[in-house]
Amino acid sequence: MKHGNVAVFIPHLGCPQQCSFCNQRSISGHQSAPSPAQVGALLQAASGQAGRPDRSCEIAFFGGSFTAIDPLYREQLLDAAQPFLQSGAFTGIRISTRPDCLDESLCRHLKERGVTAIELGAQCMDDEVLAKNRRGHTAAQVKKASATIKKAGLQLGLQMMTGLYGSSAQKDLQTAQSFCKIEPDTVRVYPTIVMAGTALCDLYRRGDYLPPSLEQAVEQVSQLLQLFYARHIPVIRVGLHRDEGLLSGMVAGPWHPAFRELCESRIYARALGRALKDVPPGRVVVAVHPSQISRLCGHGGQNRAFFAAQGWQLRPVPDPGVPPFTLKLVRT
């Protein structure tokens, strides 16, 4: 069954911080929060497609810290969602919030109102990095909030950012390892992008912050994805979604419209390098899961071209018995 969500953007409401990388307050000055009636109309328009028997779809309140917005407005938004939950058009509600903005009683209440998943903007599990980026919470609060969400019987999502100011590849790896210990239901991974109007942009223009290159980000994030995949933790988003606001406000950073594909192709490039280490150049038949043939070949055929330059002609063949992100040399 396919899964998706209908996103309802609540522009920067509820968040008490102005993080170094965030420009939502400047964006929000040009965007108004949706009224409950507008939310209802959006869900009504989307409910026909969402309610298909072959599709599982959630209502997703994103953009701000949902548990920290005005309680009356929050309840009105939840009220607007109720008819669509009761009709079966949507399977539940997904929200995003900060680790320091929820407790057990609120989690229980949200569950009663149809919330099925809470995503925490953890971003990093290093307190020094969190402080440098003005996050306003600690790694310990991420762990506590995660436990609270799980205790309430809700799905837990964790969001991390790579390449933050003051971070490093090693610290980002440690964040991913900490996530694995928490055992979330889902993860999102976002390379840091320098946006206009942010404190991070000021640091960048002064030369105090240098974002990773696209190549560095692909190599690093591909390793993090491999870590999550090995532990069967679904990664539901890699890289920022392309929209006009992102493209117009982006100053620097490793953004690419096919960033996830680049990272997953890199996983296969490393696997091929290991598998071909003792194989003489020539024609090589490589079996992979049918869904992964394009990843094996690489974005734009990069993997094929790279190994062809070394003397190996790759011939991919589909094999449902080969797990994703692994491969098997059939013959050489």
C-alpha positions in Angstrom: 0.0 0.0 0.0 1.3 3.5 -0.9 1.6 6.0 1.9 1.5 9.8 1.7 0.3 12.9 3.5 -1.5 16.1 2.9 0.6 18.9 4.3 -1.0 21.8 6.1 1.6 24.5 6.6 1.4 26.4 9.9 4.1 29.1 9.3 6.4 29.3 12.2 3.7 29.3 14.8 4.5 28.2 18.3 8.3 28.2 18.0 9.9 30.2 20.8 13.4 30.2 19.2 15.0 31.8 16.2 17.5 29.1 15.2 20.6 30.1 13.2 19.5 28.3 10.0 15.8 29.3 10.1 14.2 32.0 8.1 10.6 31.1 8.8 9.9 34.3 10.6 10.8 36.4 7.6 8.9 34.0 5.4 5.9 34.0 7.7 5.6 37.8 7.4 4.4 37.1 3.9 2.2 34.1 4.8 -0.9 33.9 7.0 -1.8 31.0 9.2 -4.7 29.0 7.6 -8.1 29.4 9.2 -9.9 26.2 10.3 -12.3 26.7 7.4 -9.4 26.9 5.0 -7.9 23.7 6.5 -11.3 22.0 6.1 -11.5 23.1 2.4 -8.0 21.8 1.7 -8.8 18.4 3.3 -12.1 18.2 1.4 -10.3 18.8 -1.9 -7.7 16.2 -1.1 -9.9 13.6 0.5 -11.0 11.9 -2.7 -7.5 10.9 -3.7 -6.5 10.2 -0.1 -9.3 7.8 0.5 -8.4 5.3 -2.2 -8.2 1.7 -0.9 -4.7 1.3 -2.2 -3.4 4.4 -0.4 -2.7 5.3 3.2 -2.7 9.0 3.8 -2.2 11.2 6.9 -3.0 14.9 7.6 0.3 16.5 8.4 0.5 19.8 10.3 4.0 21.1 9.6 5.9 24.4 9.6 5.7 25.3 13.3 5.8 23.7 16.7 2.3 22.3 16.8 2.2 21.5 20.5 3.3 25.1 21.3 0.8 27.1 19.3 -2.2 28.8 20.9 -4.2 25.9 22.5 -7.5 27.3 21.1 -6.2 27.5 17.6 -4.6 24.1 17.9 -8.0 22.6 18.9 -9.7 24.3 16.1 -7.3 22.8 13.6 -7.9 19.4 15.1 -11.6 20.0 15.0 -11.3 20.7 11.3 -9.6 17.3 10.7 -12.1 15.2 12.7 -14.8 14.6 9.9 -12.1 13.3 7.6 -10.7 11.0 10.1 -14.1 9.7 11.0 -15.0 9.1 7.3 -11.8 7.1 6.8 -10.5 9.5 4.2 -7.3 9.9 6.3 -5.7 7.4 8.6 -4.4 9.9 11.2 -2.7 13.1 11.9 1.1 13.7 11.8 2.5 16.8 13.6 6.0 18.3 14.0 7.2 20.0 17.2 10.2 20.8 19.4 11.5 18.3 22.0 10.9 20.8 24.8 7.2 21.5 24.0 5.3 18.4 25.0 4.5 16.2 28.0 2.6 13.0 28.8 -0.8 14.6 29.3 -0.6 16.5 26.0 0.5 13.4 24.1 -2.4 11.5 25.6 -4.8 14.3 24.5 -3.4 14.5 21.0 -3.8 10.7 20.6 -7.4 11.0 21.6 -7.8 13.7 19.0 -6.5 11.5 16.2 -2.8 12.3 16.2 -0.9 9.1 15.3 2.7 10.4 14.8 4.8 13.2 16.3 8.0 14.2 14.6 10.7 16.0 16.7 13.0 18.5 15.3 16.0 17.1 17.1 18.5 18.3 14.4 21.6 17.2 16.4 22.5 15.2 19.5 25.5 17.3 20.5 24.7 20.0 23.1 27.5 22.3 21.9 26.2 22.3 18.4 22.6 22.8 19.6 23.7 25.8 21.6 25.7 27.4 18.8 22.7 27.1 16.5 20.3 28.6 19.1 18.1 25.6 19.3 17.1 26.2 22.9 16.9 22.5 23.9 19.4 19.7 24.8 20.0 16.2 23.6 18.6 14.9 26.9 15.3 16.6 26.1 15.2 14.9 22.7 15.6 11.5 24.5 13.0 12.4 27.1 10.5 13.6 24.5 11.0 10.5 22.4 10.3 8.3 25.4 7.2 10.3 26.2 5.8 9.9 22.6 6.5 6.2 22.6 4.9 5.7 26.0 1.7 7.4 24.7 1.6 4.8 21.9 2.3 7.3 19.1 4.7 6.9 16.3 8.0 8.7 16.7 9.7 10.6 13.9 13.1 12.2 14.4 14.5 14.9 12.1 18.2 15.6 11.8 20.3 18.2 10.0 23.8 17.6 8.7 26.5 20.2 8.3 25.2 22.5 11.0 27.4 25.4 12.3 29.9 23.9 14.7 29.2 20.4 13.7 31.4 17.8 11.9 31.0 14.6 10.0 31.8 12.7 13.2 29.3 14.6 15.2 26.6 14.0 12.6 27.4 10.3 12.6 27.1 10.3 16.4 23.7 11.9 16.0 22.6 9.2 13.6 23.9 6.5 16.0 22.0 8.2 18.9 18.8 8.1 16.7 19.3 4.4 16.1 19.5 3.8 19.9 16.2 5.7 20.4 14.6 3.5 17.7 12.3 6.0 16.0 9.6 4.8 13.6 10.8 7.3 10.9 13.7 9.6 10.2 14.2 12.7 8.0 17.7 13.9 7.1 18.2 17.5 5.9 21.6 18.8 4.8 22.0 22.4 6.1 21.2 25.1 3.5 22.2 28.7 4.0 19.0 30.8 3.6 18.9 34.6 3.2 17.9 36.5 6.3 19.3 34.0 8.8 22.0 34.2 11.4 23.7 31.4 9.5 23.8 33.6 6.4 25.6 36.3 8.4 28.2 33.7 9.6 28.6 32.5 6.0 29.1 36.0 4.6 31.7 36.8 7.4 33.6 33.6 6.5 32.8 32.0 9.9 30.7 29.1 8.4 31.4 27.1 5.3 28.7 24.6 4.3 29.8 21.2 3.0 30.1 20.8 -0.7 27.6 18.7 -2.6 30.2 15.9 -2.9 30.9 16.0 0.8 27.2 16.0 1.7 26.5 13.1 -0.6 29.3 11.0 0.8 28.3 11.8 4.4 24.6 11.4 4.1 24.9 8.2 2.1 26.8 6.7 5.0 24.0 7.8 7.4 21.3 6.3 5.2 23.2 3.1 5.1 23.2 3.1 8.9 19.5 3.7 9.2 18.7 1.1 6.4 20.8 -1.5 8.2 18.6 -1.1 11.2 15.4 -1.1 9.2 14.5 2.5 10.2 12.5 4.1 7.4 13.9 7.4 6.1 10.9 9.3 4.8 12.7 12.4 3.5 16.2 13.3 2.4 16.9 16.9 1.6 14.6 19.9 1.4 11.6 19.8 -0.9 11.9 22.0 -3.9 9.7 25.0 -3.9 9.9 28.6 -5.0 10.6 29.9 -1.4 13.6 27.6 -1.2 15.1 28.5 -4.6 14.6 32.2 -4.2 16.0 32.4 -0.6 18.9 29.9 -0.9 22.4 31.5 -0.6 24.6 28.4 -0.3 24.7 24.8 0.6 24.5 21.3 -0.9 21.0 21.3 -2.4 20.2 19.2 -5.4 16.8 18.3 -6.8 17.8 14.6 -6.8 19.8 14.6 -3.6 18.4 11.3 -2.2 19.1 9.5 -5.5 22.7 10.8 -5.4 23.1 9.4 -1.9 21.6 6.1 -2.6 23.6 5.7 -5.8 26.7 6.4 -3.8 25.8 3.4 -1.5 25.9 1.2 -4.6 29.1 2.8 -5.9 30.9 1.8 -2.6 29.4 -1.7 -2.8 30.6 -2.1 -6.4 34.0 -0.9 -5.4 34.3 -3.6 -2.8 32.8 -6.3 -5.0 35.0 -5.6 -7.9 38.2 -5.2 -5.9 39.6 -8.6 -7.1 37.7 -8.9 -10.3 39.6 -8.3 -13.6 38.2 -5.6 -15.9 35.6 -6.7 -18.4 31.9 -7.4 -18.6 30.2 -7.8 -15.2 26.6 -8.9 -14.5 25.3 -7.4 -11.3 22.0 -8.6 -9.7 20.1 -6.0 -7.6 16.5 -5.7 -6.4 14.3 -4.6 -9.3 13.5 -1.3 -7.6 17.2 -0.4 -7.4 18.5 -0.8 -10.9 18.6 3.0 -11.5 20.4 3.5 -8.2 23.0 0.9 -9.2 23.6 2.7 -12.5 23.8 6.0 -10.7 22.2 9.4 -11.2 22.6 10.2 -14.8 24.5 6.9 -15.3 27.4 8.2 -13.1 28.2 4.8 -11.5 28.2 3.0 -14.9 30.4 5.7 -16.4 32.9 5.7 -13.5 33.4 1.9 -13.5 33.5 1.9 -17.4 36.4 4.3 -17.1 38.1 1.7 -14.9 37.5 -1.1 -17.4 34.3 -2.7 -16.1 31.1 -2.8 -18.2 28.2 -3.2 -15.8 25.1 -5.1 -16.9 22.5 -4.9 -14.2 19.8 -7.6 -13.9 16.8 -7.6 -11.6 16.5 -10.1 -8.8 13.8 -9.8 -6.2 15.8 -12.0 -3.9 18.5 -9.4 -3.5 17.7 -7.0 -0.6 17.7 -3.3 -1.5 21.1 -1.6 -1.2 23.0 -4.8 -1.6 24.2 -6.5 -4.8 25.4 -9.8 -6.1 27.9 -10.5 -8.9 26.2 -13.1 -11.1 29.2 -13.7 -13.4 32.1 -11.9 -14.8 
